[in-house]
Amino acid sequence: MNREQAYTLMVQHTPSVSLQRHMLNVEAAMRAYARHWGEDEELYAVTGLLHDFDYERHPEEHPAWGVAFLRDHTDTPDVVLSAIMGHASYTGTPRDTRLARTLFAVDELTGLVQAAALVRPDRDVRQVELPSLKKRFRNRAFAAGVNREEVEQGARELGVDLEEHMLVVLRAMQAMPQAAEERAPA
């Protein structure tokens, strides 16, 4: 599966623009880490785009429903399927690849970064600064749905400093086009 196919599948199964934006944000963070480590950017991007594609329509079965669908209807590699299962802690799927650990690490953090942008008057993620993001991370009332323990666990599993991790994800999201529509396949 390539990025264009993953994007099309994600849009077909995800009516919510905000959830689409989340998956695009995760894609951007995944690409940034792939570049950082010299890994396959396309593989990381596809993983980010597909990790929640089933959530809206099958929340009680997520991510198992999506993984079964991908296994039965696409040529998605097993390493991607395993990473998608592992990003949801409740599945008990071990995160035994860098790809799986990266997906887990960036998933929750992209939500915090997006929330930090949305409370700005200009709503522009490019104006979010690391000190502000760190302050918001410590304030558990801010974006209360973001699981801080999982963000910290994700950084540990990746073997990166939490501040460095925040900066990688923030910079990745700042570098992407701001509207989901602008990220459509070429």
N, C-alpha and C positions, 0 to 999 in steps of 0.2 A: 504494500500500500504506500502510495506517495502522499505528499502534503495536499495536493489538489483533491485527491480522492477522500482523504481524511476530512478536509474542510467541508466538502460537499455532504458527506455523511453526517458530520456534526450539525450543519445547518438544517438538514432534513429532519433530524431527530430532536432538535432543540429550538423550540419557538421563541424562547426568552432571549432577548438581546443581551440582557445583563449576564446570563449564564454563558452565552456565546462569547461575550467580552472576557469573562473569567477564563475560558479555555484558550482564548487568544493570548491573554496575559501569561498563562502557564506556558503556552507554546514559546513565547518570547523568552521567558526565564530559562526554559529547557534549552533553547538554542544557545543562549549565552553560556550556560555551563558546558554544553557540547563543544563550543569553540574554545572555551577555557582549557578543557582537557584534551582537545584534539580528537574528539569522538565524532560520530556520524550525526550531523545536524538534522538531517531529514528524519532519521529514526527518533531522535529526541523530540523534534517538532510534532511528528505524528502522534507520539505518546501523549504530549501535552494537549493536543487538539481533541483526542478521543477519550481522555480519562473520565470525563463526566457526561459524555454524549447521551447516555441513557438515564441520567438522573431525573430529569423533569418528567418523563413519561413512566418510569419504573423506579420510583424512589425506594420502595421497600425491597426491591431486588438488586439495587445498585451495589456494586459494579458487576455482580455475577451475570445479570441479564445481558449487559453490554458485551462482556467478554465472550459469552456463549454466542451472541449474535455475530461478533467479529470472527470467531473461530469457524462458524458455520457458513458465513456469507462473504468473507473476504480472505485475502492472503496475508493478513496481519501476522507478523512474526511472534512466536511464543514469548520472546523476551519482552515484547510490548504488552502482551496479554497479562503476563505475570506482574509487570510493573503496575498496570492498571488495577489488578486485584490488590496488590500490596499498598497502594496509596490509601486504601481504607483500612485503618488499623483493625477494625472489628472483624475483618475476614480472616485474620490470623496468618495471612500469606507472608512468608518471609521476604524481606527486601534484600535479596542476595546478589543484586547487580548494582552497578553505579547508576544505571538508568532508573531502576526502581527507587533507589535512595534519593535520587535527584527529584523525581516526581513527588515523592512524599515531602521532601524538604521545601519545595517551592509552592506547593498547592495552597496551603493556609496563608503563607506569607504574601502571596499575590493579593489575597483578599484584604489584608491589612494595608498594603500599599494603595490599592484602589480606594479603600475607605478614606485614607489620608488625603487622597486627591479630591474626593467628592465633598469634603468639608471645607475645602478652600473656596473662596469667592469665585475664582476663575475655573475651579474644578479641573485644573490642569496638572496632571501627574509630573510634568516636566518642571514644575515649580516646587515639588516636594523635596525637602532636604533631609539628609540622613539624621541630623540631630532631632528634627521634628518627628521623624518616623520612630526613632528610638524612644522618644518621650511618649508617643502614642502607644507603643508596644508595652511600656511599663504601666500605662493607664488601662487597667482591665475593664473599665466601664466603656472605653472607646472600642468600637467594633467588637462588642462582647462575644459575638459568634466565632471570632477567630480564636482557635485553640492555641494559646501561647506555648503550652507544654509540647505540642506537636511541632511547632516552629523550632523550639529549642532542641527537641529530639532530632528533628530533621537535620539541623546544622551539625549536631554531634555525629550522626550516622554518616554524614558526608565528610566529616573530618575537617570542617571549616569553622572559623570563628564566627559567632553569631553576627557581629557587626559587619564583617566581610560578606557574609551571606546576604544580609539585608542590602548592602550596597550593590552586589551583583544583580539581585532581583530588581531593585529600584532602577538601576541604570538600564537594565533590559527593557523594563516597561516604559521608561522615559524615551527610549530610542524608537519605539514603535509608533506607527500612525495612531492617532487618538480615536478614530471612529472604527467600529467593527467592520463597517462597510468597506473601508479602505484596505482591509486585509484580505479581501476576496482573492481567489486565485487569479493569476495573470492570464 
